[in-house]
Amino acid sequence: MKQPTAVKEATSMVKERWLDHRVEKLSKENAELREAVDELRVDLDEAQGRSKETLAALSKNRRRPGRMKWLVLAGGAYVLGAKAGRARYEQIASWARSVGKPNGNGTAVDVTDTPNIT
């Protein structure tokens, strides 16, 4: 190493050495940051892959709510239809029983005499 001959020269040598040290330190930090960025890119790629898989799975399942809606509607229609059907069944059964019963003079009730059941 060269010995300074003047104060200005010593000052400039110190500054130069300090700047060299600073450049080395920043260069190391830059390398570490590049490695961290590379790791983050890998993590990001994996996360994007998982999100694509999730979106694909969700798009396949997207049809199910429609199916569920139809199942619920069909179930509701069945229940309501069963209640209405039971009432209609009771109405027809009572009409059929009344047709088979004799009236007061010993003859069966004429079907044309019964009210129209619809």
C-alpha positions as CSV (number, residue, x, y, z in Angstrom):
1,M,0.0,0.0,0.0
2,K,1.2,3.5,-0.9
3,Q,2.0,5.9,1.9
4,P,0.3,9.3,1.5
5,T,2.6,12.3,1.2
6,A,0.0,15.0,1.9
7,V,-3.1,15.4,4.0
8,K,-5.3,15.7,0.8
9,E,-3.8,12.5,-0.6
10,A,-4.5,10.7,2.7
11,T,-8.0,12.0,2.8
12,S,-8.7,10.9,-0.7
13,M,-7.2,7.4,0.0
14,V,-9.4,7.0,3.1
15,K,-12.5,8.1,1.0
16,E,-11.5,5.7,-1.7
17,R,-11.0,2.8,0.7
18,W,-14.3,3.6,2.4
19,L,-16.1,3.7,-0.9
20,D,-14.5,0.4,-1.9
21,H,-15.7,-1.1,1.3
22,R,-19.1,0.3,0.8
23,V,-19.3,-1.1,-2.7
24,E,-18.3,-4.5,-1.5
25,K,-20.9,-4.4,1.2
26,L,-23.6,-3.2,-1.2
27,S,-22.6,-5.9,-3.7
28,K,-23.0,-8.6,-1.0
29,E,-26.4,-7.2,0.0
30,N,-27.4,-7.1,-3.7
31,A,-26.4,-10.7,-4.1
32,E,-28.5,-11.7,-1.0
33,L,-31.4,-9.7,-2.3
34,R,-31.2,-11.4,-5.7
35,E,-31.3,-14.8,-4.0
36,A,-34.3,-13.7,-1.9
37,V,-36.1,-12.4,-5.1
38,D,-35.4,-15.8,-6.8
39,E,-36.9,-17.7,-3.8
40,L,-39.9,-15.4,-3.8
41,R,-40.4,-15.9,-7.6
42,V,-40.4,-19.7,-7.0
43,D,-42.9,-19.3,-4.2
44,L,-45.0,-17.0,-6.3
45,D,-45.0,-19.5,-9.2
46,E,-46.1,-22.3,-6.8
47,A,-48.8,-20.1,-5.4
48,Q,-50.0,-19.2,-8.9
49,G,-50.1,-22.8,-9.8
50,R,-52.1,-23.6,-6.7
51,S,-54.5,-20.8,-7.4
52,K,-55.0,-22.0,-11.0
53,E,-55.7,-25.5,-9.7
54,T,-58.2,-24.0,-7.2
55,L,-59.9,-22.0,-9.8
56,A,-60.1,-25.0,-12.1
57,A,-61.7,-27.0,-9.2
58,L,-64.1,-24.2,-8.4
59,S,-65.1,-23.9,-12.0
60,K,-65.9,-27.6,-12.1
61,N,-68.0,-27.3,-8.9
62,R,-69.8,-24.2,-10.2
63,R,-72.4,-26.5,-11.8
64,R,-73.3,-28.0,-8.4
65,P,-75.3,-25.1,-7.0
66,G,-77.5,-25.3,-10.0
67,R,-78.0,-29.0,-9.4
68,M,-78.7,-28.3,-5.7
69,K,-81.2,-25.7,-6.6
70,W,-83.0,-28.1,-8.8
71,L,-82.9,-30.8,-6.1
72,V,-84.3,-28.3,-3.6
73,L,-87.0,-27.2,-6.0
74,A,-87.9,-30.8,-6.9
75,G,-88.1,-31.7,-3.2
76,G,-90.3,-28.8,-2.4
77,A,-92.6,-29.6,-5.4
78,Y,-92.8,-33.2,-4.2
79,V,-93.7,-32.2,-0.6
80,L,-96.3,-29.7,-1.9
81,G,-97.6,-32.1,-4.5
82,A,-97.8,-34.9,-1.9
83,K,-99.9,-32.7,0.4
84,A,-102.2,-31.5,-2.5
85,G,-102.3,-35.1,-3.8
86,R,-103.3,-36.4,-0.4
87,A,-106.1,-33.9,-0.2
88,R,-107.3,-34.8,-3.7
89,Y,-107.0,-38.5,-2.8
90,E,-109.2,-38.0,0.2
91,Q,-111.7,-36.1,-1.9
92,I,-111.9,-38.8,-4.5
93,A,-112.1,-41.6,-1.9
94,S,-115.0,-39.9,-0.1
95,W,-116.8,-39.4,-3.4
96,A,-116.2,-43.1,-4.2
97,R,-117.5,-44.1,-0.7
98,S,-120.6,-42.0,-1.2
99,V,-121.3,-43.5,-4.6
100,G,-121.3,-47.0,-3.1
101,K,-123.6,-46.1,-0.2
102,P,-127.4,-46.6,-0.8
103,N,-129.6,-43.5,-0.4
104,G,-132.7,-43.5,1.8
105,N,-134.9,-45.6,-0.7
106,G,-132.5,-48.5,-1.0
107,T,-130.9,-47.7,-4.3
108,A,-127.4,-46.6,-4.9
109,V,-126.6,-42.9,-5.5
110,D,-126.5,-42.1,-9.2
111,V,-123.0,-40.8,-10.2
112,T,-124.6,-38.0,-12.3
113,D,-126.2,-36.6,-9.1
114,T,-122.9,-36.0,-7.5
115,P,-121.2,-32.6,-7.8
116,N,-118.5,-32.2,-10.4
117,I,-115.2,-32.8,-8.6
118,T,-112.2,-31.4,-10.4
